[in-house]
Amino acid sequence: MTIGIKKVSRPENMSLSESLYLVEIVKGLGVTIGHLLHNLVHDEGIYTYEYPEERRVMPARFRGKHRLMKRPDGTPRCVACYCCQTACPANCITIVAGESPNPDIEKVPVSFDIDHLRCIFCGLCVEACPCDAIRMDTGWFTPPDDAREKFVFSIDDLLEK
């Protein structure tokens, strides 16, 4: 199916009020003022949240900022298997693996960075993790900031959530 293009012809001889669109501007203002007056009288359907003091309840399946889970001893649960990095379609996860001092664990992440400017919050990293080390259940959006490097969250940032 192709998208059709509809050509709209303009009248060639327009009066001064038509050429200034005064009538249309007054009609638009009338509609706006009408909605304003209606909302002032009937305010029961209008919800306002005083964010960030009052937060909306997020749905159970909301995908917010990432967090890394910890073991009972406080070390990251991640075993640096690169499954999340491989599954990420946006290539926003960077892991550097190192040897673990614990002989039961083969590798640990020395560096685990997530670039939230590249992340598309698809959740494939969470699904790919075999040891449930990464989650997106914080309920927080990525906060606004003024520098690109502040959107790259390191392992320390991800563990403190």
N, C-alpha and C positions, 0 to 999 in steps of 0.2 A: 504494500500500500504506500503510495507516495503522498507526500504532503502537498496540498494544493496551495497556491498563492492567490489570495483574493486582492484584486486591485480596487481601491476605493478612490473614486474621482472626487475632487474638490470643486466646489462651485467657482466659476471663473470671476463672476462679479459679486463680491461680498461688500456689504455695507460696512461702515466704520465700526459699529458695535460688534458685528460678526467677525471682523478682522482682528479686533482686540480680544475676542472671546470673553467679553464682559458678562454676557448672559450666562455662559457656561460656568464661569468662575462663581457667579452668584448662586447658581444651582448647586454647585459642589459645596459651597459654604453652607447652604441651606441643609443639605444632607448631613454634613458634619455637625452642625449645631443641633439638628434634630436628634442625632445619636447621643450627643453630649447631654441634652436635656432629658432624654429617655433614661440614660444611665444615672443621672442625678436623682431621678424619681424612683427608679426600680434598681436598687443596688444589691439585691439579694443574690444575683448570679455572677457577681464580679469577685474574683479571688485575687488577692494581692499578698505575696510573700515578702517579708522584709529580709531578703537575702543579704548577707550571709548569716544573720542572727537566727533567722527561721528558715529551715531547709525543707524542701519538698521530700516526701517519702518516695524513695526510688523503687521501681519495680524489682522483683526478686531476680530477674535475669539481666538487670542493668550492668553494663560493662564499664567500669570506671578506671581509675588509675590502677596500675599494677602494684603488686606487693609480692615480696618473696617470703615464704614461710620459713620458720626456724625449727631446728631440732630442740629437744628439751634442754640441751646444754648451751643453746644460744647460737650455734653455728648455722649457716644456711642449709636448708634441706636439699638444695640443688646439688646434683652430682656432675654438673658440667658435661652433660651428654650431647649437647647441641641440638636436641630435638626441637626446642622452641625456636632457636635461631634458624634452623632449616625450614620449619613450617611457616615462618613469618613471610607473608607475601610482600611486605613493605621493606624488608631488610632493616628493621629498626633495632634489632637486638644484636649486641656484640658481647661475646663471652670469651674470656681468656682463662683457660683451665690450668690448674697447678696440681701438684701431688698433695694428697691429704696426709696429715700426720697420723690419722686413724687408719690402722691396717684393714679395717672392715670396709672403708670407703676408698674407692680407687682415685677419684678426682674431686676437686672442689673448685668453685669459680674464684679465681683471683680477682677478676674484673667482670662485672655484669652490668652493662649499660643499656638503657632503653631510651631511644630518641622519640619523644612524644610528638615532635613535629612531623615525623614520618609515619608514626603508628596510625593505623586505620581502625583500631579497636575491634578487630574481627574476632578475637578470642581463640584463634588457632594455636597460639602459643600455650594457652591454658589446656586446650584439648590434647596437645602433643606431649605434654610433660608426663613422663611415666611415674614420677614420684610425688605428684601434687605439690610441687615446690613454688609454682607461680600461680597467682590468682588475680582476678580483676574485680574483687568484691568490696573494694573500699568505699564505693558509693560517692566518690569524689571525681569531679571533672579535673582536667588539667588546668591549673590556675593560670591566669594571664600573667605575662611577664614582659620585660623590655629587652631581653637579650636571648639570642638563639641558644647559647650554651647553657642557659638555665633550664631548658626543656630536656636536657639529657640527664636522666636520673641514674645515679650510680648504685652500686650494691648497698652502700650504707643508707641511701635515701629509700631504697626499696625494702630494706629490712626493718626500718623504723615504723612502718605503717601498721 
